[in-house]
Amino acid sequence: MEEKVTLQPEEAPASEADSDALIDQFLAESGGGAVREDAGVVAAGWDEELPEGHKSGFAALIGRPNVGKSTLVNALIGHKVSIATPVPQTTRRRVTGILTEPTYQIIFVDTPGIHKRPPHRINKIMISEAVAAIPDADVLLWVVDVGAPPRDEDETIARLLREKGRTIPVLLVFNKIDRIGRQSVEEVATRMAAYQALLPDDAGAVQVSALEETNLDLLMAQVLDYVPEGPRYYPGDQITDQTEYRIAAELIREAVFRYTYREIPHAAAVLVEDYYERENGVTYIAARVWVERESQKPIVVGKGGSLLKRVGTAARHELERFIGGKVYLELWVKVKPNWRDEMARLRELGF
């Protein structure tokens, strides 16, 4: 038996404080296809002549789980293109964020966190996604948490960068500088030196806070030093290459993660089964939340469907920001045993 909740536009107003507190850095008010308008300059489209020396290229973000790669991509793009939660291994596939300015276009590739001893087939696919992004990049951003010393995963990542990205420049991005607090200068310097010792001497380094958007201009300047001249790969107003179905599924999954982060997250997946605009202008979205065991379903549903409705309210709020209009959302919870290890199920989810 499936549990279902329906959220009509009138049921949860967009100003609801609970939803606002859930998800930081929402999509721009104008929606997912918004044109960037920084300092009064709108990025040029396909039909506009590009300036001499225009740069374009790919910057892949690599790192272990929960170091802030997705938050950093969102901050650099200025839009939410990748979901971010406190739960490690939130990102399950490569996500592109496209930053277009009059003189350059950078495609940032957010990758799943590289971790050792993957317990399920989906984890192995996630690691393969990350590794595959390395040789295709013009510059590699190895993102690390400056508040923690190198771990086994970091040594693995350093080896991958040396072996698969030997001809590609690497920038060591020390993230979360806003969290080092009372740690001594010597302690932080020792930790940073330990990371740098894992890479060749010519690897660049920059300290940033993705959350506070600190030193992102310095990071961008270093990225641009390595990006070659070239034409645009995407129109100037496009911020990602993800489909609407996939973005909707990710926004719903983010809400599931945030409300069930202690019990469910890695056992949960979202499959969007229907997505279209009705005659009245309201976008109809139907999706199923998968869990692996019968005992997990009541956790997601909550008493009388209360938790599922909260998940749906938060997700619908996000979807309306992405779409720029009203959303009618229907959610079901369905048990799919062992979906993380069954290739047929993973293909349904787009892996």
C-alpha positions as CSV (number, residue, x, y, z in Angstrom):
1,M,0.0,0.0,0.0
2,E,1.3,3.5,-0.9
3,E,0.9,6.6,1.2
4,K,0.1,9.8,-0.7
5,V,-0.1,13.5,0.0
6,T,-1.4,16.2,-2.4
7,L,-0.3,19.8,-2.0
8,Q,-2.3,22.4,-3.9
9,P,-1.0,25.9,-4.4
10,E,-3.4,27.4,-1.9
11,E,-2.5,24.9,0.9
12,A,1.0,26.2,1.7
13,P,1.7,29.9,1.0
14,A,5.1,30.7,-0.3
15,S,5.8,32.9,2.7
16,E,5.6,30.0,5.2
17,A,8.4,30.6,7.7
18,D,9.1,26.9,8.2
19,S,10.0,26.4,4.5
20,D,12.2,29.5,4.5
21,A,14.2,28.2,7.3
22,L,14.7,24.8,5.6
23,I,16.7,25.5,2.5
24,D,19.4,28.2,2.2
25,Q,20.2,30.1,-1.0
26,F,17.0,29.5,-2.9
27,L,16.8,29.8,-6.7
28,A,16.6,33.3,-8.0
29,E,13.0,34.7,-7.9
30,S,12.9,34.7,-11.7
31,G,13.3,31.0,-12.0
32,G,15.8,28.4,-13.2
33,G,16.3,30.0,-16.6
34,A,17.0,33.5,-15.3
35,V,19.5,35.8,-17.0
36,R,22.2,37.0,-14.7
37,E,22.0,40.8,-14.3
38,D,25.1,41.7,-12.2
39,A,26.1,45.4,-12.2
40,G,23.5,46.1,-14.8
41,V,25.2,43.9,-17.4
42,V,23.2,41.1,-19.0
43,A,25.2,38.2,-20.4
44,A,25.2,38.0,-24.2
45,G,23.2,35.3,-26.1
46,W,24.1,33.2,-29.0
47,D,23.5,35.9,-31.5
48,E,25.8,38.5,-30.0
49,E,29.4,38.8,-31.1
50,L,31.8,37.7,-28.4
51,P,34.7,40.0,-27.4
52,E,38.3,39.2,-28.4
53,G,39.9,36.9,-25.9
54,H,36.7,35.4,-24.7
55,K,37.4,32.4,-22.4
56,S,35.4,29.2,-21.9
57,G,36.0,25.9,-20.2
58,F,35.2,23.3,-17.6
59,A,36.1,23.4,-13.9
60,A,35.5,20.1,-12.1
61,L,35.1,20.1,-8.3
62,I,36.5,17.0,-6.6
63,G,36.5,16.1,-2.9
64,R,35.4,13.7,-0.2
65,P,31.7,14.0,1.0
66,N,30.5,17.0,2.9
67,V,33.3,19.4,2.2
68,G,30.9,21.9,0.6
69,K,31.3,21.3,-3.2
70,S,27.6,21.9,-3.9
71,T,27.4,25.0,-1.8
72,L,30.4,26.3,-3.5
73,V,29.0,25.7,-7.0
74,N,25.7,27.4,-6.0
75,A,27.6,30.4,-4.6
76,L,29.8,30.8,-7.7
77,I,26.8,30.5,-10.1
78,G,24.6,32.8,-8.0
79,H,21.7,30.3,-8.4
80,K,20.9,27.0,-6.8
81,V,21.8,24.2,-9.3
82,S,22.9,21.5,-6.9
83,I,21.1,20.5,-3.7
84,A,23.1,20.9,-0.5
85,T,22.3,19.4,2.9
86,P,24.3,18.5,6.1
87,V,24.1,14.8,5.1
88,P,27.3,13.4,3.5
89,Q,27.0,12.0,0.0
90,T,23.9,14.1,-0.8
91,T,25.2,14.6,-4.4
92,R,24.7,11.4,-6.4
93,R,25.6,12.4,-9.9
94,R,27.5,15.1,-11.8
95,V,25.7,18.4,-11.8
96,T,26.7,21.3,-14.1
97,G,26.4,25.0,-13.1
98,I,27.0,27.5,-15.9
99,L,28.4,30.9,-15.2
100,T,28.3,33.3,-18.1
101,E,29.7,36.8,-18.2
102,P,30.5,39.1,-21.1
103,T,34.1,37.9,-21.3
104,Y,33.9,34.3,-20.3
105,Q,31.8,31.2,-19.7
106,I,32.8,28.7,-17.0
107,I,31.0,25.3,-16.6
108,F,31.4,24.1,-13.1
109,V,31.0,20.4,-12.6
110,D,29.8,19.4,-9.1
111,T,30.7,15.7,-8.5
112,P,29.7,13.1,-5.9
113,G,32.0,12.9,-2.9
114,I,34.7,10.3,-3.3
115,H,34.6,7.8,-0.4
116,K,36.2,4.5,0.4
117,R,34.5,1.1,0.8
118,P,31.3,1.9,-1.1
119,P,28.5,-0.2,0.4
120,H,26.1,-0.3,-2.5
121,R,26.1,-0.3,-6.3
122,I,24.9,3.3,-6.3
123,N,27.9,4.4,-4.3
124,K,30.2,2.7,-6.9
125,I,28.4,4.6,-9.7
126,M,28.7,7.9,-7.7
127,I,32.5,7.4,-7.4
128,S,32.7,6.5,-11.1
129,E,30.9,9.8,-11.9
130,A,33.4,11.8,-10.0
131,V,36.4,10.1,-11.4
132,A,35.1,10.4,-15.0
133,A,34.9,14.2,-14.6
134,I,38.7,14.5,-14.0
135,P,40.2,14.1,-17.5
136,D,37.5,16.2,-19.2
137,A,38.2,19.3,-17.1
138,D,40.4,22.3,-18.0
139,V,41.0,23.0,-14.3
140,L,40.4,20.8,-11.3
141,L,39.2,22.2,-8.0
142,W,40.1,19.9,-5.1
143,V,37.8,21.1,-2.3
144,V,38.8,20.2,1.2
145,D,37.5,21.2,4.7
146,V,40.1,23.4,6.2
147,G,38.8,22.5,9.7
148,A,39.8,18.8,9.4
149,P,43.2,17.1,8.6
150,P,43.6,14.9,5.5
151,R,41.9,11.5,5.7
152,D,42.3,8.3,3.7
153,E,39.8,9.6,1.1
154,D,42.0,12.7,0.6
155,E,45.0,10.6,-0.1
156,T,43.0,8.6,-2.6
157,I,41.8,11.8,-4.3
158,A,45.3,13.1,-4.5
159,R,46.5,9.9,-6.2
160,L,43.6,10.1,-8.7
161,L,44.5,13.7,-9.5
162,R,48.1,12.8,-10.1
163,E,47.2,9.8,-12.2
164,K,44.1,10.8,-14.2
165,G,44.7,14.6,-14.2
166,R,48.5,14.8,-14.6
167,T,48.3,17.4,-17.4
168,I,45.5,19.4,-15.9
169,P,46.1,22.2,-13.4
170,V,44.9,21.7,-9.9
171,L,43.6,24.3,-7.4
172,L,43.5,23.3,-3.8
173,V,40.4,25.0,-2.4
174,F,40.5,25.3,1.4
175,N,36.8,25.7,2.2
176,K,34.9,26.5,5.4
177,I,37.4,29.1,6.7
178,D,34.5,30.7,8.5
179,R,34.4,27.7,10.9
180,I,38.0,27.6,12.1
181,G,37.1,29.9,15.0
182,R,39.6,29.6,17.8
183,Q,41.9,27.2,16.2
184,S,45.5,28.5,16.3
185,V,47.2,29.9,13.2
186,E,49.9,27.2,13.6
187,E,47.3,24.4,13.7
188,V,45.5,25.6,10.6
189,A,48.8,26.2,8.8
190,T,50.0,22.6,9.7
191,R,46.8,21.2,8.4
192,M,46.9,23.1,5.1
193,A,50.6,22.1,4.6
194,A,49.5,18.4,5.0
195,Y,47.0,18.8,2.2
196,Q,49.5,20.6,-0.1
197,A,52.1,17.9,0.5
198,L,49.8,15.5,-1.2
199,L,50.0,17.4,-4.5
200,P,52.8,18.7,-6.7
201,D,54.5,22.0,-5.8
202,D,52.9,23.8,-8.7
203,A,49.3,23.3,-7.5
204,G,47.6,26.5,-6.7
205,A,45.7,27.2,-3.4
206,V,43.0,29.5,-2.2
207,Q,41.1,29.8,1.1
208,V,37.3,30.4,0.8
209,S,34.0,30.1,2.6
210,A,31.3,29.0,0.2
211,L,28.7,29.6,2.8
212,E,29.8,33.2,3.5
213,E,30.9,33.7,-0.1
214,T,34.4,34.8,1.1
215,N,37.2,35.0,-1.4
216,L,35.2,33.7,-4.3
217,D,36.6,36.5,-6.5
218,L,40.1,35.3,-5.8
219,L,39.0,31.8,-6.7
220,M,37.4,32.9,-9.9
221,A,40.6,34.9,-10.9
222,Q,42.7,31.7,-10.4
223,V,40.2,29.6,-12.4
224,L,40.2,32.1,-15.3
225,D,44.0,31.9,-15.4
226,Y,43.8,28.3,-16.5
227,V,40.7,28.4,-18.8
228,P,41.5,28.7,-22.5
229,E,40.1,31.1,-25.0
230,G,37.1,29.7,-26.8
231,P,33.4,30.1,-27.8
232,R,30.4,29.5,-25.5
233,Y,29.1,26.0,-25.0
234,Y,25.7,27.2,-23.8
235,P,23.4,30.2,-24.3
236,G,24.2,33.1,-21.9
237,D,20.9,32.7,-19.9
238,Q,21.3,29.0,-19.2
239,I,22.6,28.1,-15.7
240,T,22.5,24.3,-15.9
241,D,22.0,21.4,-18.3
242,Q,19.8,19.4,-16.0
243,T,16.2,18.5,-17.2
244,E,13.2,19.8,-15.4
245,Y,12.3,16.3,-14.2
246,R,15.8,15.8,-12.7
247,I,15.7,19.2,-11.0
248,A,12.3,18.5,-9.5
249,A,13.4,15.1,-8.2
250,E,16.4,16.7,-6.6
251,L,14.5,19.4,-4.9
252,I,12.0,16.9,-3.5
253,R,14.9,14.7,-2.4
254,E,16.5,17.6,-0.6
255,A,13.4,18.2,1.4
256,V,13.3,14.5,2.3
257,F,16.9,14.6,3.5
258,R,16.4,17.7,5.6
259,Y,13.4,16.3,7.5
260,T,14.6,12.7,7.9
261,Y,18.4,13.2,8.1
262,R,18.8,10.9,11.1
263,E,16.9,7.9,9.9
264,I,16.3,7.8,6.1
265,P,18.4,9.8,3.7
266,H,20.6,7.3,1.9
267,A,17.8,4.8,1.7
268,A,15.6,7.4,-0.1
269,A,15.2,8.3,-3.7
270,V,12.7,10.3,-5.8
271,L,11.3,9.4,-9.1
272,V,9.3,12.2,-10.9
273,E,6.6,10.4,-13.0
274,D,4.6,13.4,-14.4
275,Y,5.5,17.0,-15.0
276,Y,3.4,19.4,-17.2
277,E,1.7,22.7,-17.2
278,R,-2.1,22.7,-17.0
279,E,-4.4,25.1,-18.9
280,N,-4.7,27.3,-15.8
281,G,-1.0,27.9,-15.7
282,V,-0.4,25.7,-12.7
283,T,2.4,23.1,-13.1
284,Y,1.4,19.6,-12.1
285,I,4.1,17.4,-10.7
286,A,3.7,13.8,-9.5
287,A,6.5,12.0,-7.8
288,R,7.2,8.9,-5.7
289,V,9.6,8.8,-2.8
290,W,11.3,5.4,-2.6
291,V,12.4,3.8,0.6
292,E,14.0,0.4,1.1
293,R,12.0,-1.2,4.0
294,E,8.4,-1.2,5.2
295,S,9.7,0.1,8.5
296,Q,11.0,3.3,6.8
297,K,7.7,4.3,5.2
298,P,5.9,5.4,8.4
299,I,9.0,7.5,9.2
300,V,8.7,9.5,6.0
301,V,4.9,9.6,6.2
302,G,4.7,10.7,9.8
303,K,1.6,10.5,12.0
304,G,-1.5,11.1,9.8
305,G,0.8,12.0,6.9
306,S,2.2,15.0,8.8
307,L,5.8,14.6,7.9
308,L,5.2,13.8,4.2
309,K,3.1,17.0,4.0
310,R,5.9,19.0,5.5
311,V,8.3,17.5,3.0
312,G,5.9,18.3,0.2
313,T,5.3,21.8,1.4
314,A,9.0,22.6,1.5
315,A,9.6,20.9,-1.9
316,R,6.6,22.7,-3.5
317,H,7.9,26.0,-2.2
318,E,11.3,25.3,-3.9
319,L,9.7,24.1,-7.1
320,E,7.6,27.3,-7.3
321,R,10.8,29.3,-7.0
322,F,12.5,27.3,-9.7
323,I,9.5,27.4,-12.1
324,G,8.4,31.0,-11.3
325,G,4.8,30.0,-10.9
326,K,2.3,27.9,-9.0
327,V,2.8,24.1,-8.5
328,Y,0.3,21.3,-7.7
329,L,2.4,18.5,-6.2
330,E,1.4,15.0,-5.5
331,L,3.8,12.7,-3.5
332,W,3.6,9.0,-2.8
333,V,5.8,6.8,-0.6
334,K,6.6,3.4,-2.0
335,V,8.8,0.6,-0.7
336,K,11.4,-0.5,-3.3
337,P,13.6,-3.2,-1.6
338,N,17.3,-3.0,-2.4
339,W,16.9,-0.3,-5.0
340,R,20.5,0.9,-4.3
341,D,21.9,-2.4,-5.6
342,E,19.5,-3.2,-8.4
343,M,20.6,-1.9,-11.8
344,A,17.0,-1.9,-13.2
345,R,15.9,0.5,-10.4
346,L,19.0,2.7,-10.8
347,R,18.2,3.0,-14.5
348,E,14.7,4.2,-13.6
349,L,16.3,6.9,-11.6
350,G,18.6,7.9,-14.5
351,F,21.9,6.3,-13.4
